Amino acid sequence: MESTLAQRLLAGDRRALARAISLVEDDHPDGWALVREIYPHTGKAAVFGFTGPPGVGKSTLIGALTKARREAGRTVGVLSIDPSSPFTQGALLGDRIRLSAHFLDPGVFIRSMANRGALGGLSEAALQAALLLDASGREDVFVETVGVGQAEIDIIDHADTIVLVLMPGSGDSIQALKAGVMEIPDVIVINKADHPLTDTMVREIRGVLALANLDRSEEEVRSRWRVPIVKTEATHNRGIDELVERLDEHRAHILAAGQLAERRRRNLHNEVLAIATARMRRRLEGELAEDARFQELLLEVVERRLDPASAATELLERAAAPASGE
Amino acid sequence: MESTLAQRLLAGDRRALARAISLVEDDHPDGWALVREIYPHTGKAAVFGFTGPPGVGKSTLIGALTKARREAGRTVGVLSIDPSSPFTQGALLGDRIRLSAHFLDPGVFIRSMANRGALGGLSEAALQAALLLDASGREDVFVETVGVGQAEIDIIDHADTIVLVLMPGSGDSIQALKAGVMEIPDVIVINKADHPLTDTMVREIRGVLALANLDRSEEEVRSRWRVPIVKTEATHNRGIDELVERLDEHRAHILAAGQLAERRRRNLHNEVLAIATARMRRRLEGELAEDARFQELLLEVVERRLDPASAATELLERAAAPASGE
């Protein structure tokens, strides 16, 4: 059975892809077996991560980019992990028609993944889903996530190219960039650029980027990727061609500089550790749910008789010990 | 030795407190032993968490609140975990004089903790530091953290009262509140309220809060805490009295409704789990650093011969197995 699903997936069958993503989303053993099987066929897709606060128009932008990529003859996969995204809500909000046009195109596969409580679990499933899209022959994979700053293990870090989408009024994000609490992305998009304050914002961002370069040597600055700022109006398809060019340039840059392989090596390292950690935590929580002593320990902590760290130590000792017949 | 340090800490000795926080920050065993010893004396302080994007003036606001609390005869502890904060930078930036006045007052203890890479590790140390401040007799503890949205296990969740600080121009945060990707805090402050767009912003936030109430029954809305929006100009000490009142009201509300005990129970539960998880991860990373097979596994993953999840499975099996003499 798995073998058949894998073969269909590798042949680009959409229904097989949809089924496969559901399996990893449900944490089904068949899903993991499938990823194991198709993994040697991954690594071909160009993965673009789109992050930015809610309401800036990431989905509309991805919709416009999808159109452009389809016109260039490329197949597209979209993975949305933004709970506030129109994709996530079945394209019922916002520009329903634009997005649903893509839902009918066999060259486009759109999938949203709900935020199922634990970020670790979702992030893990999303990484597997991205591998499935890649193996199914999607040439471009667009991952959409809501990022208002500092999510720790974020799917977005696993993209080849990271695009930060802002709009005039995104003052908090600019401050976060300025303060260094948000990392500088590969490409910055100012969407809704028909707003009168757009150019002020572009200048502010230029200032932040220039400041970041002050710490670098002249040679480093010269050889380094220069983060472009692209103004778009996604709802009117304006600026999309320029954005496509910048994305292509970034891809060419990381390929030429050998950075793509290095990025992917680091990302895969982190992915292995993240999966291992998430599983350890899940295992611990599973064991605790049925553990009467855990409830006692918690009560002692709440009554200030035992401190949290000592309770954690005892928990870890219990979890490490083989189940005894007590 | 520990016993003496604990006694001095419990007696309110500032140097003992500073030394104790350094011990937990350095992950020193004496630090953990100390927290174990003083833990029965904690739970008395009122803990207020301040979150919000960089640049909105959280530190100045906490400075003004500290002044107000000192005038009311209360002792204050400030814990800053915001890498962009003037506290963190030794009050060298911004309103240097205002903050350094507090540095000289024996009734005020200010400590910043650097963001040492792993958020888990810092968060763990910060929680212990808050316990130390509490045990040392600080009546009010103000915790400052940068939050632009969705940090997962955040020290701020462990406060009794959560204050979100914004300013006119904090469009991203408003969008995040609106989209439900940022949780609604207990108190909202609009600092720098001399800006002409302040009232527009207050109206927007009122709209978001009203929308959140739509999902609730009439009875629930009536018995529920009504999130106040307080306009301040912290640099001119304006609005601080009102903010103090609202903070006191929130404290009275959660005490009367039995919510404080419930919040603390839940927070301590999460704290125990977070410490246990962070330790598991650290232990795993420590084991891997010296493990030749881990490097081989990673290479297999990078070369697409072994998928990340299978590599994680093998790692966990190796970590669980007792060290063999292979």
Contacts between the chains, C-beta under 8 A, distances in Angstrom:
chain1	res1	chain2	res2	distance
A	32	B	309	5.4
A	32	B	310	7.9
A	35	B	307	5.3
A	35	B	309	6.3
A	36	B	307	4.9
A	36	B	309	7.1
A	36	B	310	5.4
A	39	B	304	6.0
A	39	B	306	7.4
A	39	B	307	3.7
A	40	B	304	5.0
A	40	B	305	6.7
A	41	B	304	7.9
A	42	B	304	6.3
A	43	B	304	5.5
A	53	B	149	7.6
A	53	B	171	7.9
A	53	B	172	3.8
A	53	B	173	8.0
A	53	B	175	5.2
A	53	B	176	5.9
A	54	B	175	4.7
A	54	B	176	5.8
A	54	B	178	7.1
A	54	B	179	3.6
A	54	B	181	5.9
A	55	B	175	3.9
A	55	B	178	7.1
A	55	B	179	6.7
A	56	B	175	7.6
A	82	B	181	7.9
A	83	B	179	7.5
A	83	B	180	7.0
A	83	B	181	6.2
A	84	B	179	3.4
A	84	B	180	6.7
A	84	B	181	5.7
A	119	B	152	5.4
A	127	B	308	7.3
A	128	B	309	7.1
A	131	B	307	7.5
A	146	B	149	7.6
A	146	B	150	7.5
A	146	B	176	7.7
A	146	B	179	7.3
A	146	B	181	5.2
A	147	B	149	7.4
A	147	B	150	8.0
A	148	B	148	4.6
A	148	B	149	3.0
A	148	B	150	6.4
A	148	B	172	5.8
A	148	B	173	7.3
A	148	B	176	5.1
A	148	B	181	7.1
A	148	B	182	7.1
A	149	B	53	7.6
A	149	B	146	7.6
A	149	B	147	7.5
A	149	B	148	3.0
A	149	B	149	5.2
A	149	B	150	7.6
A	149	B	151	7.6
A	150	B	146	7.5
A	150	B	147	8.0
A	150	B	148	6.3
A	150	B	149	7.4
A	150	B	150	7.9
A	150	B	151	5.5
A	151	B	149	7.5
A	151	B	150	5.5
A	151	B	151	7.2
A	151	B	152	7.1
A	152	B	119	5.4
A	152	B	151	7.1
A	152	B	152	5.7
A	167	B	171	7.9
A	169	B	169	7.4
A	169	B	171	3.6
A	169	B	172	7.8
A	170	B	171	6.0
A	170	B	172	5.1
A	171	B	53	7.9
A	171	B	167	7.9
A	171	B	169	3.6
A	171	B	170	6.0
A	171	B	171	5.9
A	171	B	172	7.0
A	172	B	53	3.8
A	172	B	148	5.8
A	172	B	169	7.8
A	172	B	170	5.1
A	172	B	171	7.0
A	172	B	172	3.9
A	172	B	173	5.2
A	173	B	148	7.4
A	173	B	172	5.2
A	175	B	53	5.2
A	175	B	54	4.7
A	175	B	55	3.9
A	175	B	56	7.7
A	176	B	53	5.9
A	176	B	54	5.8
A	176	B	146	7.7
A	176	B	148	5.1
A	178	B	54	7.1
A	178	B	55	7.2
A	179	B	54	3.6
A	179	B	55	6.7
A	179	B	83	7.5
A	179	B	84	3.4
A	179	B	146	7.3
A	180	B	83	7.0
A	180	B	84	6.7
A	181	B	54	5.9
A	181	B	82	8.0
A	181	B	83	6.3
A	181	B	84	5.7
A	181	B	146	5.2
A	181	B	148	7.1
A	182	B	148	7.1
A	264	B	302	7.1
A	265	B	298	7.8
A	265	B	302	5.1
A	268	B	298	7.1
A	268	B	301	5.0
A	268	B	302	5.7
A	268	B	308	6.1
A	269	B	298	5.7
A	271	B	308	4.5
A	272	B	297	7.3
A	272	B	298	6.7
A	272	B	301	6.2
A	272	B	308	4.9
A	272	B	311	4.8
A	272	B	312	5.2
A	272	B	315	6.9
A	273	B	281	7.8
A	273	B	284	7.5
A	273	B	285	7.0
A	273	B	288	7.8
A	273	B	312	7.8
A	275	B	308	5.9
A	275	B	309	5.5
A	275	B	312	3.9
A	276	B	284	6.2
A	276	B	312	4.1
A	276	B	315	5.1
A	276	B	316	5.5
A	277	B	277	7.2
A	277	B	280	7.2
A	277	B	281	4.8
A	277	B	284	7.0
A	279	B	312	6.5
A	279	B	313	8.0
A	279	B	316	6.2
A	280	B	277	7.2
A	280	B	280	4.8
A	280	B	281	7.3
A	280	B	284	7.1
A	280	B	316	6.8
A	281	B	273	7.8
A	281	B	277	4.7
A	281	B	280	7.2
A	284	B	273	7.5
A	284	B	276	6.2
A	284	B	277	7.0
A	284	B	280	7.1
A	285	B	273	7.0
A	288	B	273	7.8
A	297	B	272	7.4
A	298	B	265	7.8
A	298	B	268	7.0
A	298	B	269	5.7
A	298	B	272	6.8
A	301	B	268	4.9
A	301	B	272	6.2
A	302	B	264	7.1
A	302	B	265	5.1
A	302	B	268	5.6
A	304	B	39	6.0
A	304	B	40	5.0
A	304	B	41	7.9
A	304	B	42	6.3
A	304	B	43	5.5
A	305	B	40	6.7
A	306	B	39	7.4
A	307	B	35	5.3
A	307	B	36	4.9
A	307	B	39	3.7
A	307	B	131	7.5
A	308	B	127	7.3
A	308	B	268	6.1
A	308	B	271	4.5
A	308	B	272	4.9
A	308	B	275	5.9
A	309	B	32	5.3
A	309	B	35	6.3
A	309	B	36	7.2
A	309	B	128	7.1
A	309	B	275	5.5
A	310	B	32	7.9
A	310	B	36	5.4
A	311	B	272	4.8
A	312	B	272	5.2
A	312	B	273	7.8
A	312	B	275	3.9
A	312	B	276	4.1
A	312	B	279	6.6
A	315	B	272	6.9
A	315	B	276	5.1
A	316	B	276	5.5
A	316	B	279	6.3
A	316	B	280	6.8
